[in-house]
Amino acid sequence: MNKKSMIIVFLVLLLIAAPVIYVQGTLLSLEDQVRHYLITEKNIDEKTIGSLDGRFGKLPFFGVEVIFADEPDVRYFYTERDGDIVPLGATLKPEGYNYKHK
């Protein structure tokens, strides 16, 4: 393989990898922001946070699904808007259900 072919292969791989790296980096950063928001602004004990999972979707493009250890059957969704973490909502439960983390 000559030098020109190697450069073309490298550029193609870079074009494929760059968006993947950007999305993963953004999701990890958003997960950290949501964790910080829950602990510092909502005064939620870190042990109560069961899992945070960054999601890439339609709108919003980036969001975080949070499952709390004391409420494992409900998923809460958060995103970032204008530098602030914003709760989007939670999975629907029967009418009258008392959400613990809304």
N, C-alpha and C positions, 0 to 999 in steps of 0.2 A: 504494500500500500504506500503510495507516495505521500509527500507532505501535504499537498492540496487536499487529497481525500481525507486525511486524518483531521485536518482543520474543519472540513465540512461535517464530518461525523461528530467532532467535539461540539461544534455550534448547534447541531441538531439536538444532541443530548442536553446541552445547556438550555435550549428553548423548551424542551420537555420538562426538565427538572425544576426550572425557575418557578413556575406557577405552583407546583407541588410544595416546594420549600416555603414559598410565601404563605400559602394557605395553612400549612402546619404551624408555622411560626406565629401567625395571627391567632390561630385557635389556642395555642399554648399560652400566649400572652393574655387572651381574653379569659381563659380559665383562671389564671393567676389574679386578674382584676376582679373577677366575680368572687373568688375565695376571699380576697382582701375586703371586698364590699360586705360580704356576709359576716365576717368576723368583726370588722371595725365599725361598720355603720348599723348593722342589724343585731350586733351583740350575740351572734350565734357561736356557740362553742365549736371549735374545730372538730372535736370528736363526734359532733352531731352530723357533720357533713359526711354522708356515706360515699357519694361519688360526684365528680364533676366531669362532664364529657362535652368537649367542644364539638359543635356541629356546623357543617357547611350546607346551606340550604338555598332556597329561592329568596325569600324576603323574611326576615333579614338574612343577609348573606352569611353572617357569622352569629352564632348563638351558643349558649351553654345550657345543657340539661343538668339539673341538680337533683339528686335523690338524697334525702335525709335519712339517717339511720333510724330515727324514731317514727318515720312515716314512709316506709319503703315502697308502698304501693302508689305513691303520688310522685309525679315528675313535675318539677318547676323549671321554667324557662326564663333565661335572662339574656340580655344583649347590651351593647354599648351604643349610646347615642350622644353625640356632642361631648364626649369625654366623661359621661356619667353612665353608671350601670343602671339599667332599667329592667324591672321585672315585666315579663310578657304575659305570664299566666301560669296555669297549672293544668294537669290532666283533669278532665271532668269526672266528678264523683256524683253520687245521688244527691238530690236536693236536700239541703239541711246538713250536709257533711261539714264538719268543722275543720277547715284547713289549719294546720299548726304553724305554717311559715309564710302566710300571705301578708 
